[in-house]
């Protein structure tokens, strides 16, 4: 009996040791995988668990806070391949993969986000005055569709608060990862032109480029500014203000995917005119359309749809605008970019750079290095020596 008791005691101790070691080993592995930015671990465990325990807006907020406090995967040691580098609107980009506006609206997590491997990040939209945005809930995951619907409505800390977070850039050494500022208008503003010119004046010294956002579907009347005459008047004044600045930064316009052929013709005419010539276009914002193939129950929510269902629509808009502007205005392609293949499609359709946002929701930060790796492979496969060689090759001018 004594021997049996001793064996049972020994077995119990082993089980206890295993009970301590196995969870500890798992936590160690999990922590290491998160720190190293393991693509599969994020895609199959980290992001699904995040979705299970947190609603979309809470998870978004936690992501911004993680970037703010540098709780992000380790910065890659290997520099970007030279084949991914390019010069666009006079700025050098180490790679063409950027973070779209909408993730870090108030410039809180810039330094953390710069460690994720992006070639550039865009903050905003920033409005002159603080505003809460629309009522909650206002963000919805369409998991089955790898998409998001949001109706945030330009929630913003305002120019002054965001500027205070960026003013270190006035005197610091230039960052390898560039920073753009996306400008919006306050919902209650009676003078949209003044809102945008204020933004140009406020951020010209701290941004690498500025964006006039006239395409969010969640601010009443904003998309009307894409009309030919209103856009002409707006850009005339904004460019005039930009040219008054001591430091003149590239000025881009972000447009919607829900444009008619005539809308595109009109916008192309405005942005290529001598007086209103802009340095770039961002194509595109979210769509108010709902493709028939959507499966998620949340597909009926109001707001702008982003993610994979937007991919083809935005790529077509990129090709159309590249053709209409005869390839003279650089384009940043946005919408459904979650792989090197999708980024490559947009580049071949006329985009010089690409941006992502929704892909982060489903794959986490490692998606950035995945896209860059796959994009480099595709460029080399097709015999290109640089990104610029591939821009617009599928579009007949």
JODAGI-V762078 format. One record per helix or strand of 2 or more residues. SS is the DSSP state (H for helix, E for strand). FROM is the first residue (numbers start at 1). LEN is the number of residues. If there is no record, write none. Layout:
BEGIN
ss & from & len
SS & FROM & LEN
SS & FROM & LEN
END
This chain:
BEGIN
ss & from & len
H & 2 & 35
H & 39 & 15
H & 56 & 13
H & 82 & 3
E & 86 & 3
E & 91 & 3
E & 97 & 3
H & 110 & 7
E & 120 & 7
E & 139 & 4
H & 143 & 3
E & 147 & 4
H & 159 & 12
E & 178 & 6
H & 192 & 12
E & 209 & 5
H & 222 & 5
H & 228 & 17
E & 250 & 6
H & 261 & 11
E & 280 & 4
H & 297 & 4
E & 304 & 4
H & 308 & 17
E & 330 & 5
H & 340 & 9
E & 353 & 4
H & 358 & 6
H & 367 & 15
H & 387 & 4
END
